[in-house]
Every structure is written in C-alpha cells, then in structure tokens.
C-alpha cells in the first residue's frame, strides 16, 4: 500500500479527506497523529511537514500537506466519480470557487469560534472572554447566513446538483462548532437539510468519522 495518510479526526480537514478516502474505497494506511501528546511537533514529523499540522499524504514518496490540495490531487490520481471534482471547466470552476472562498469564511470563522470558546479554555484552564465569544459567534453566523442564502439558495449542494469535495470540507467545518455548543441546524434550515443530505450520501462513514464530535457535542449540552 503506497498511500500513507497522517491524520487526527478532531481536525475538520482530516475528517473531510478521511471521508473521501473511505467513500471512494481508496486504499491507504491510516497514520494517527496524537496531537494531544505533541507528536506533530516532533523532529520526525517536522521532516514530513515543516508546518507541523495535519493532514498529510505520502503517496509513494510524494508528500502533500494541505487538505484542499490533497483532495484535488486524489480526484486527479484516483478513479473516482466525476462529480467530486468535475473535469468540465465550468463545473470545476464552481467547486474551486467555494474551495477558495471557504478559507477566510467557513473555515476561518467556524474554527476560530471553536478554538476560542472550547479548545483554548480546555487546554489552558482559562475561561473564554464572553464578549469575544459573542463577537466571533456573530461573525460565524454571518458566514453561515451566506452559505444558507447564497451557496445553498437554489441548489441541493454547495456547488451544484451533486455532492463534491466542497461539500466534504464545508460539512466538516460546520460540524466543528457543535463541540463548543453551537449547532447551525437550529438557525439555518437549508444548512440543516443539506447536512442531512450529505450525511445520508456518505453514511455509514459520516457517522463513523464524526464519533468524537458527537461525543464532545453531547457533553457540551450538559
């Protein structure tokens, strides 16, 4: 097996790549990176990824370190259905449009809210600043409103009539804030319907990949 996949399922991009590999039955060797123990900071790992982040793929010596690039590469190199990353120039451009937009919107705003409200307080023992949390939640909701009213306004998936790698990345990012007590399904009906559509398309893998998210989200409600 030539493809090695370095990952941690608490990471949104890692879950997206994991889903793609599993749904498309792409042979790979799962390499868990225990970030809680600092494995991503080790000298050995730094040789693979100087950025000290996940995910990484090592395809028979070809190392790729960024989730969007990984997904595009896998679509080109593997025999997967065209809807994931269409060969048609215009359809592919629609997927690329979301992939470029999401870095400073879906990913940035959902992740920063999660980090500020949940992860940093958990790691440091210092409670989050309520005013900052409120500000970041409002910023996140603005992004979610754009997904609700622009990206999902007149189509079942983010970039068209069929699921694509854009939906994998989008869904995994929007699931993340649930661990910090916020579920977009409550405020955004189109997002709720779309997430259920994506989940149904990808199950049983979607539920499997989100087990840790579900467990932590359930505790956040207590």
N, C-alpha and C positions, 0 to 999 in steps of 0.2 A: 504494500500500500504506500503510494508515494506522497499523498496529500496529508500533511500534519496540520492540525487546527488547534491553535493555542487560544484558550477561551475561559471565560467565567460568566455564568448565566445570570449574575446580578447586573451585568453590563447590558444595556439596551442593544448596542450594535452587535454584541456577541450573540444575543438571542436571535436577532434578525438573520445573521449568517448561519447559525445553527439550524433555524427553520428551513432555510433554503437548501442546505445540505441534506437534511432529513427528508423533506418533501420530495426532493428530486433524486433520492437514493444515490447520492454521490459518495463513493467510498472515501472514508477519511479516518484518520487516527485522532481521537479526541484527547487533547492535552490540557488538563485542568491547570490553570494558573491560580494558585491560592494567594490572592492579593491581600487578604487579612494577615497573612504571615509574611508579606513583603516579598514574595517570590518574583514579582515584576520588577523589583529594584535590584535583583542580584546581578552580579557581573555576567553570569552565564546568559541570563535573559536579555541583558543590555546588548549583548553581541547580536541577538536576533532583532531586537527593537530598541534603538537608542532613545526612542521616545518613552519607553518603559510603560507601554499601555497594551491593552488587548482590544480587538483580536489580532492575531497574526495567522497567515497561512504560509506553510513551507511546501511548495509543490516541486518535490524532487530537486531541491536546492534553490528554487526561485522563491524568494521571500517577499511577501506583500503585507503591508502593515496598516491599512486603512479600510474600514468596512465597506464604504461605497466603492472604492477601487476593487476590493475583493469580490464583491457581488457582480460588478461588471465583468471582471476577469472570468469568474466562474461561468457566467452566462455565455461568454465567447468560447471558452475552452471545453465546456461540457455539452452533452446532447440533451438540452432541456427545452421544454415548450417555449415557443417564440414569445408568448405573452409576458414572460418575465422581464425581458428587455428586448423589445421588438427590433427586427432588422430594418423594417421600414423607417426611413429617415425621419419623417414627421412624427410617427408614433414614438420612436425612440427619443426624439427631442422633448416630447411631453413628459416622459419619465425623467429625463435629465433635468427638465425644468424644476420638477419637485425636488430631485436629489440635491440640486444646488441651493434652492430656496431653504430647505429644511435645516441647513447647518446653523443659520442665525435666527431661526424661528422655532420650529417644532423641537429640534434637539436642544438648542441653547436654552429656551425658556422653560421647557419641562424639566430639563436636567438641573438647571440652577435652582429652581424651586425645590426639587427633591433633595439636592445637596444641602441647601440652606436650612430647610425645615427638619430634615430627617438625618442625613448621613453625618454632617459635621457635628451636630449635637451628640449623636450616638458615639462618635469617635473621641470627642473632646470632653464630654460631660458638661459642656456649657450650653444652656438653653438658647434657642434661636431668638433673635430680636423680633418681636411681634410685628413691629412696623415694617421691617424689611420683608418679612414673610408675606404680609399683606400686599406690599408693592409688587413682589415677584409673582404672587398668585394672580394679581390683576393683569400683569404683563403676559403671563401664561394663558390666561383666559382670552386675551386679545388674539393671541396666536390661534387658539382653539376656535375662536369665532371665525377666523379666516379659513380654517380648514372646513368648518361647518358650512360657511356661506359662499366660499369661492371654490375650493378644491372639490367639495362634495355637493355643490349646488345642483348639478344636473347630470350626475353620473354615479354609478354604484361604487366605483373605486377612485382612488386619488387622481389617476391619470387616464382613465378610460373605462371601458366596459368589462375589462378583465383584470384580474389581480396582477400586480407587477412587483418588482423589488422595491418600488417606492412604498407600497402598502406594508411590506415587511418592516421597513425602517420606521415608517410612521406609526404603525400599531405598537411596536415595541417601545417607542418613546412615550406614547400617550398612556401606556400601561404603567410606566415608571412612577408617576406621582401618586398612584394608589397606595404605595408603601409609605407615603407621607400624609395619607388621609384624604387625598382628593381624587375623585373618580369623575372623569369628564362625561361619562354616560348620563350623569344626573342632570347636567345643564345643556347638553347638546345632543338632541335626538338623532340627527343624521350621523354624528360620530358614533353614537351607541349602535345604530343599525349597521353601520359599516364595520365596526369592530366585531360584531357578531357574525357578519358575513365572512370576514377574514378568518375568524376563529373556526367557523364551520368548514371553510375551504381547506384549512391546514390541520385540522384535528385528525388523529389524536396528538399530533406533535405540538400544537399550540398550547394545549393544557399542560403537557409534559414539560415544555420549556419554561412555562410561567409558574411552575410549582412554588418556587421560592418567593416569587412576587405575591402569589395568592396567600401564602403563609404569613408573610410580613404585613400584607394589607389587612388580613383578618385581625391581627393583633392591634393595628392602628385604630380599629373601630372600637376596641375595648375601653 
